Amino acid sequence: TTNFTFSLTNPLTITISFPASILGLALIAGIVVAPFSLQKLGRKLTNQLSSLPTLGGWALLATAKGPTALLISRSLLGFGMGVQAAAAPVSIAEYSAPKHRGAFLATIAFSFATGMLIAHVFGTVLYWRSAGLACGSVYVLSLILVTLSPETPPYLASRGLVEECRKSFRWFRGYDPSAEKELEILLNSQKKTTGTRRGSRWQAYRQIVRKPEFYKPTIIMMFMFVLFQISGMTVVPSYTVPMMNEVSGGTIDSHVSMLMVDVVRFVTAVLSCIVVNKFNRRTVLFLGINISVVSLLITSILLYLRDYGYIADGYKWTPVIPTLIYIFGKTLGILPIPWAIAGEIFPLEYRSLGSGISGMFLSIMFFVVVKTAPFSFQQIGVSGTFCVYAVCIAICGIFLYYLLPETKGKTLYEIECHFKGIKGEIGQNEPHEGEKMLELKNVECR
């Protein structure tokens, strides 16, 4: 039998849970800084600077002499990741064409899954200091690639840098007629917004939070990130080994089961890049929600039956199957869609602030969920915890069913117009793989 005991009085549990959850607190600090950096310094420089604390964090981890250095290392990593959490979806969305934007934004989920797989492989085959150096080397490559890339066209347009905007836009998108039309809409829309900014900063913030194009996307993203965290998106990586040891009943080596989870997550993340680009965002999201809820409930029931002796010893491993299906479901829909929506849903004028606020909510939920997971496992067991997660996922899904609009195939400006209540000849803005474009003459500004 296994001894899966998460106790708040157990020093080992506290040692495990605090470094895991402190990352969430550091994420908040990074996300607080990100909106100001994105707005003042730009997307490119923000992404470049965010690599520095993460590089320092991995270097400190590789040379740590004690627990204090490890906690500081986690804090530096969390701060850099916080900036990146706000900057990445914004940058990717602004770089991408509407018909390919979903696939590119889904690469955030792919990167998450790939990173977890590589980190666990490094941790399994390398000494932990060497693993830290290997992980840190990825940020060197990231810094080089970001340095070679131009600034995003929408940011350049928002700063009035018209020629630089045209050059950057055409570098990414070429001279296609539909792309040129999108470029002109972008430049004209920014001429209107840059001329309407008045009053103090605090007055501006008060006006912003009352605008439907800001508060509606913010509410949607709050539900999105509650869904993201309560689905176990960070709990599972943080406690994979002991959790899978309990789910398998000790019949599968914990490190083997960890790699099973990582492989399923990686393969599904690759699949999600295709699926998100082929199907509507809502379809993919609610498919992932349904799969996750059903598989979590089945896992919970099987664990309950096994605990009470209704499953023979030779079949103690059966809860592993619905658990892996749950990993598949959440990675297919719940992992990529929030990041895709986060990069699309906020108007350009408020994109930095909106991404920062929603990212802060993500970080708070990260800390709360990861920190409370050991207590939940101790009090109601893995079966009870999975059941609670299933109910919470279902509740978030119900709210999002009524709140979340479809964004696939629309330009960022069309999505902005949806929340502003601006309508043109495209009617209800049904997505058609980016083939339809708002005509400037048909846009009615309110």
TAHU-V607316 format. One record per backbone hydrogen bond with DSSP energy under -0.5 kcal/mol. NH is the residue of the N-H (numbers start at 1). CO is the residue of the C=O. If there is no record, write none. Layout:
[[NH | CO] [NH | CO]]
This chain:
[[4 | 2] [5 | 3] [6 | 4] [7 | 5] [10 | 7] [11 | 9] [14 | 10] [15 | 11] [16 | 12] [17 | 13] [18 | 14] [19 | 15] [20 | 16] [21 | 17] [22 | 18] [23 | 19] [24 | 21] [25 | 21] [26 | 22] [27 | 23] [28 | 24] [29 | 25] [30 | 26] [31 | 27] [32 | 28] [33 | 29] [34 | 30] [35 | 31] [36 | 32] [37 | 33] [38 | 34] [39 | 35] [40 | 36] [41 | 37] [42 | 37] [46 | 42] [47 | 43] [48 | 44] [49 | 45] [50 | 46] [51 | 47] [51 | 48] [52 | 49] [53 | 49] [54 | 50] [55 | 51] [56 | 52] [57 | 53] [58 | 54] [59 | 55] [60 | 56] [61 | 57] [62 | 58] [63 | 59] [64 | 60] [64 | 61] [70 | 66] [71 | 67] [72 | 68] [73 | 69] [74 | 70] [75 | 71] [76 | 72] [77 | 73] [78 | 74] [79 | 75] [80 | 76] [81 | 77] [82 | 78] [83 | 79] [84 | 80] [85 | 81] [86 | 82] [87 | 83] [88 | 84] [89 | 85] [90 | 86] [91 | 87] [92 | 88] [93 | 89] [94 | 90] [95 | 91] [96 | 92] [100 | 97] [101 | 97] [102 | 98] [104 | 100] [105 | 101] [106 | 102] [107 | 103] [107 | 104] [108 | 105] [110 | 106] [111 | 107] [112 | 108] [113 | 109] [114 | 110] [115 | 111] [116 | 112] [117 | 113] [118 | 114] [119 | 115] [120 | 116] [121 | 117] [122 | 118] [123 | 119] [124 | 120] [125 | 121] [126 | 122] [131 | 127] [132 | 128] [133 | 129] [134 | 130] [135 | 131] [136 | 132] [137 | 133] [138 | 134] [138 | 135] [139 | 135] [139 | 136] [140 | 136] [141 | 137] [142 | 138] [143 | 139] [144 | 140] [145 | 141] [146 | 142] [147 | 143] [148 | 144] [149 | 145] [149 | 146] [156 | 152] [157 | 153] [158 | 154] [159 | 155] [160 | 157] [161 | 156] [162 | 160] [165 | 161] [166 | 162] [167 | 163] [168 | 164] [169 | 165] [170 | 166] [171 | 167] [172 | 168] [173 | 169] [174 | 170] [176 | 173] [180 | 176] [181 | 177] [182 | 178] [183 | 179] [184 | 180] [185 | 181] [186 | 182] [187 | 183] [188 | 184] [189 | 185] [190 | 186] [191 | 187] [192 | 188] [193 | 189] [194 | 190] [195 | 191] [196 | 193] [198 | 196] [204 | 200] [205 | 201] [206 | 202] [207 | 203] [208 | 204] [209 | 205] [210 | 206] [210 | 207] [211 | 208] [214 | 211] [215 | 211] [216 | 212] [217 | 212] [218 | 214] [219 | 215] [220 | 216] [221 | 217] [222 | 218] [223 | 219] [224 | 220] [225 | 221] [226 | 222] [227 | 223] [228 | 224] [229 | 225] [230 | 226] [231 | 227] [232 | 229] [233 | 228] [236 | 232] [238 | 234] [239 | 235] [240 | 237] [243 | 239] [244 | 240] [245 | 241] [246 | 242] [247 | 243] [248 | 244] [249 | 246] [250 | 245] [251 | 248] [257 | 253] [258 | 254] [259 | 255] [260 | 256] [261 | 257] [262 | 258] [263 | 259] [264 | 260] [265 | 261] [266 | 262] [267 | 263] [268 | 264] [269 | 265] [270 | 266] [271 | 267] [272 | 268] [273 | 269] [274 | 270] [274 | 271] [275 | 271] [276 | 272] [277 | 273] [278 | 274] [279 | 275] [284 | 280] [285 | 281] [286 | 282] [287 | 283] [288 | 284] [289 | 285] [290 | 286] [291 | 287] [292 | 288] [293 | 289] [294 | 290] [295 | 291] [296 | 292] [297 | 293] [298 | 294] [299 | 295] [300 | 296] [301 | 297] [302 | 298] [303 | 299] [304 | 300] [305 | 301] [306 | 302] [307 | 303] [308 | 304] [309 | 306] [310 | 305] [311 | 305] [315 | 312] [316 | 313] [318 | 315] [319 | 316] [320 | 317] [321 | 318] [322 | 318] [323 | 319] [324 | 320] [325 | 321] [326 | 322] [327 | 323] [328 | 324] [329 | 325] [330 | 326] [331 | 327] [332 | 328] [333 | 329] [334 | 329] [335 | 330] [336 | 331] [337 | 333] [338 | 334] [339 | 335] [340 | 336] [341 | 337] [342 | 338] [343 | 339] [344 | 340] [344 | 341] [345 | 341] [347 | 213] [350 | 347] [351 | 347] [351 | 348] [354 | 350] [355 | 351] [356 | 352] [357 | 353] [358 | 354] [359 | 355] [360 | 356] [361 | 357] [362 | 358] [363 | 359] [364 | 360] [365 | 361] [366 | 362] [367 | 363] [368 | 364] [369 | 365] [370 | 366] [371 | 367] [372 | 368] [373 | 369] [374 | 370] [376 | 372] [377 | 373] [378 | 374] [379 | 375] [380 | 376] [381 | 376] [381 | 377] [384 | 380] [385 | 381] [386 | 382] [387 | 383] [388 | 384] [389 | 385] [390 | 386] [391 | 387] [392 | 388] [393 | 389] [394 | 390] [395 | 391] [396 | 392] [397 | 393] [398 | 394] [399 | 395] [400 | 396] [401 | 397] [402 | 398] [402 | 399] [403 | 399] [404 | 400] [409 | 98] [410 | 407] [415 | 411] [416 | 412] [417 | 413] [418 | 414] [419 | 415] [420 | 416] [421 | 417] [422 | 417] [427 | 424] [429 | 426] [430 | 426] [434 | 409] [435 | 432] [442 | 439] [443 | 440] [444 | 442] [445 | 443]]
